[in-house]
Amino acid sequence: MKKFFDDIKKDIKFKSAGPGKKLTDDTSAHPNVAHASSSAKNHRYVPTEGAQRAGAAALARIEQQQRPKVHTSHDAIRNQVKRELEAEAAALAEKEKAGGVEGSKVPVKDPASLSVSGVYFTCPLTGATLSKSEREVHIKEAILMRFEEDSVEASVMMIHTFNKDREKVKAAVDIISKYVENICKNPTEEKYRKLKLSNKVFQEKVASVDGSREFLQALGFNSTLLPVEGQEEEEEFLVLPEQSPDSLELMKERRDRLQRGEPVRAQLDRQPQAFRPSQNATRFELPSEFYNLTAEELKKEQQQRSDLVEKNSMLRTKAMREREEQRERRKYNYSLLRIRLPDGNLLQGTFYAWDRLPALFEFVRESLVDGWQPFELIAPGGQKLQEAEDVALAECNLVPAALLTFSWDSAVQADIAAAGGKSPTLLKPELLETIKTLS
């Protein structure tokens, strides 16, 4: 299988993207291991002009024609992965083009000056650490490789992950579930075990959803050419052999798996990092991924800032202020948070702008030696954050970056001190082993 995917990448010259990752690599290491080093993250590859043209052409072809369905044979899977890699190369080329003068995102800063090298994600199937541009095609590759182990699981993942239209997915799942229900209720009636592929409902509701045919094949349906009354040419059907009672029960279980299926999504890598006490704790230089702004919007924002004093001097209603705050929050995708601990050290992590406060408290708790002890987090304006409140970070004005203050619960600390107990360290050893100094 390793050679199989190597051949695919050679075919489309995807190696120009720099060093790749094997899906079988050990993923238990820290994200820095997956990327070789934090400095390696700072130097993402730049597609060549030829690669950009090839990628754009591939994407154009894909957009102009209906994408062929993926099958579980090696050749078909090879073609599917090739198309995904071509589309990924085209997307990277478009991103590189967008980094120019018009319609660009936030201007690229010197990587050495950034507070964090970028936004990274973890594949839940392989554990690999991925950049934002790598995550989608990597997950699709990982799902396709699952066919070797469990075709039912892989096809369920395909249906729920490869298709963006959730209503179409639901319609396909409902129809397939009805197929199974009819077969189980009428196991000896052949008509329920034959699906005509040219049937209008099948074409529009089932065949148009990636992974649906693969799931039916995983149930035991086989492609067969059969004669059709009134036609000279045979047509393709999916035919299921008559099933035993045990096989029917297994079909029901697999249908339930399909109905419970969820999209496979890369998980945000919080990139926990400890820093020594520093006067630069409030200095944040963020990469472009944190922003949801175009270059033109940035110019407008700068103009708005120049008018800030004048705005503040005007009488504004509460509703007006709230609308302005909401517009401000929508400018950012992620938030970089630092927590100043009682010993002066800093704990840093990356969050979605719309992550809730419980996720922040969980992150801090998991980073502490004595995470069981109650603690408090204070926002820059002196606001005490409440773990029990299901409030987004953006709603607490903690985007795109903020320095929080950590403090133990005073009553609990008094009891510990009275008992003569004291924790020698705050952060877990694995964080202290990689502690850095803010520049």
Residue pairs with C-beta under 8 A, 6 or more apart in sequence:
1 145
1 148
2 22
2 24
4 74
4 78
5 23
5 81
5 141
5 145
7 78
8 14
8 78
8 81
8 82
8 85
9 15
9 20
9 85
11 82
12 54
12 58
12 82
12 85
12 86
12 89
13 51
13 54
14 20
14 85
14 89
16 45
16 47
16 48
16 51
17 45
17 47
17 89
17 92
18 44
18 45
19 36
21 34
21 128
21 138
23 126
23 128
23 138
23 141
23 142
23 145
25 34
25 128
27 34
27 126
27 127
27 128
27 129
28 127
30 434
31 120
31 122
31 129
31 269
31 271
32 38
34 128
34 129
35 41
35 120
35 129
38 117
41 117
41 118
41 120
41 131
42 111
42 112
42 114
42 117
42 118
43 111
44 118
44 131
46 96
47 55
47 89
47 92
47 93
47 96
51 89
51 93
52 93
52 96
52 97
53 93
54 86
54 89
55 86
55 87
55 88
55 89
55 90
55 91
55 92
55 93
56 90
56 93
56 94
57 90
58 83
58 86
58 87
58 89
58 90
59 86
59 87
59 90
59 91
59 94
62 83
62 86
62 87
67 83
67 210
68 79
68 80
69 207
69 210
69 213
69 214
70 76
70 77
70 80
70 144
70 158
70 210
70 211
70 214
71 77
71 213
71 214
71 217
72 147
72 151
72 214
72 217
77 144
77 147
80 140
80 144
81 140
81 141
81 144
84 137
84 140
84 141
85 137
87 137
88 133
88 134
88 136
88 137
91 133
92 133
95 133
98 104
98 105
99 105
99 108
101 295
102 295
103 294
103 295
103 296
104 294
104 295
105 288
105 291
105 293
105 294
105 295
106 288
106 290
106 291
106 293
106 295
106 298
107 288
107 295
107 298
108 287
108 288
109 285
109 287
109 288
111 117
112 439
113 285
113 439
114 285
114 286
114 287
115 283
115 284
115 285
115 286
115 336
115 348
115 401
116 271
116 273
116 286
116 287
116 336
116 348
116 350
117 287
118 131
118 132
118 287
118 289
119 131
119 132
119 268
119 287
119 289
119 290
119 333
119 334
119 350
120 129
120 130
120 131
120 132
120 269
120 271
120 350
121 129
121 130
121 131
121 132
121 135
121 266
121 267
121 268
121 269
122 128
122 129
122 130
122 266
122 267
122 268
122 269
123 130
123 135
123 138
123 139
123 142
123 266
124 264
124 265
124 266
124 267
125 139
125 142
125 143
125 146
125 264
126 138
126 142
128 138
129 269
130 138
130 266
132 289
135 266
136 266
138 266
139 161
139 264
139 265
139 266
140 161
140 162
142 264
143 154
143 157
143 158
143 161
143 162
143 264
144 154
144 158
146 153
146 154
146 157
147 154
147 155
147 214
151 214
151 217
151 218
152 215
152 218
152 219
152 254
152 257
153 257
154 214
154 218
155 211
155 212
155 214
155 215
155 217
155 218
156 211
156 215
156 257
156 258
156 261
157 211
157 261
157 264
158 210
158 211
158 214
158 215
159 169
159 172
159 173
159 209
159 210
159 211
159 212
159 215
159 258
159 261
160 169
160 211
160 261
160 262
160 263
160 264
161 263
161 264
161 265
162 210
162 211
163 169
163 209
163 210
163 211
168 205
168 208
168 209
169 209
171 205
172 205
172 206
172 208
172 209
172 212
173 258
173 259
173 261
175 201
175 202
175 205
175 206
176 206
176 212
176 215
176 216
176 255
176 258
177 255
177 258
177 259
179 192
179 195
179 216
180 219
180 251
180 252
180 254
180 255
181 255
182 192
183 192
183 193
183 240
183 243
183 248
183 251
184 248
184 251
184 252
186 192
187 242
187 243
187 245
187 248
188 242
193 239
193 240
193 241
193 242
194 226
194 237
194 238
194 239
194 240
195 202
195 216
195 221
195 237
195 238
195 239
196 202
196 228
196 235
196 237
197 203
197 207
197 235
197 236
197 237
197 238
198 235
198 236
206 212
206 213
207 213
213 238
215 258
216 238
217 223
217 238
218 254
219 240
219 251
219 254
220 240
220 241
220 243
220 247
220 251
221 238
221 239
221 240
222 238
222 239
222 240
222 241
223 236
223 237
223 238
224 236
224 237
224 238
224 239
225 234
225 235
225 236
225 237
226 234
226 235
226 237
226 239
227 234
228 234
228 235
243 251
268 334
268 350
268 351
268 352
269 350
270 349
270 350
270 351
270 363
271 348
271 349
271 350
272 347
272 348
272 349
272 363
272 367
272 431
273 347
273 348
273 349
273 431
273 434
273 436
274 345
274 346
274 347
274 348
274 427
274 431
274 432
274 434
274 435
274 436
275 281
275 338
275 345
275 346
275 347
275 348
275 435
275 436
275 437
275 438
276 344
276 345
276 346
276 435
276 436
276 437
276 438
277 343
277 344
277 345
277 346
278 346
278 437
278 438
280 438
280 439
281 338
281 340
281 346
281 403
281 438
282 403
283 438
284 336
284 400
284 401
286 336
286 400
286 401
289 333
289 334
290 332
290 333
290 334
290 335
290 336
290 400
290 401
291 331
291 332
291 333
291 400
292 330
292 331
292 332
292 333
293 301
293 331
297 331
301 331
325 397
329 353
329 394
329 395
329 397
329 399
331 400
332 353
332 394
332 399
332 400
333 352
333 353
334 350
334 351
334 352
334 353
334 399
334 400
335 350
335 351
335 352
335 353
335 355
335 393
335 394
335 398
335 399
335 400
335 401
335 402
336 348
336 349
336 350
336 351
336 400
336 401
337 348
337 349
337 350
337 351
337 360
337 393
337 398
337 401
337 402
337 403
337 404
338 346
338 347
338 348
338 401
338 402
338 403
338 404
339 346
339 347
339 348
339 364
339 377
339 403
339 404
339 405
339 406
340 346
340 403
340 404
340 405
340 406
341 347
341 406
341 426
341 427
342 406
342 407
342 408
342 426
343 425
343 426
345 426
345 427
345 435
346 438
347 364
347 367
347 406
347 427
347 431
349 363
351 359
351 360
351 363
351 393
352 393
353 392
353 393
353 394
353 399
353 400
354 392
354 393
354 394
355 392
355 393
356 390
356 391
356 392
356 393
357 385
357 386
357 387
357 389
357 390
357 391
357 392
357 393
357 396
358 387
358 388
358 390
360 377
360 385
360 393
361 377
361 385
361 387
364 371
364 375
364 377
364 406
365 371
365 375
367 427
367 428
367 431
368 375
368 426
368 427
368 428
369 423
369 425
369 426
369 427
369 428
370 423
370 426
373 408
373 409
373 412
374 408
374 409
374 412
375 406
375 407
375 408
375 409
376 384
376 385
376 406
376 407
376 408
376 409
377 384
377 385
377 404
377 405
377 406
378 384
378 385
378 404
378 405
378 406
378 407
379 385
379 396
379 397
379 398
379 402
379 404
380 402
380 403
380 404
381 397
383 396
385 396
385 404
393 399
398 404
416 422
425 432
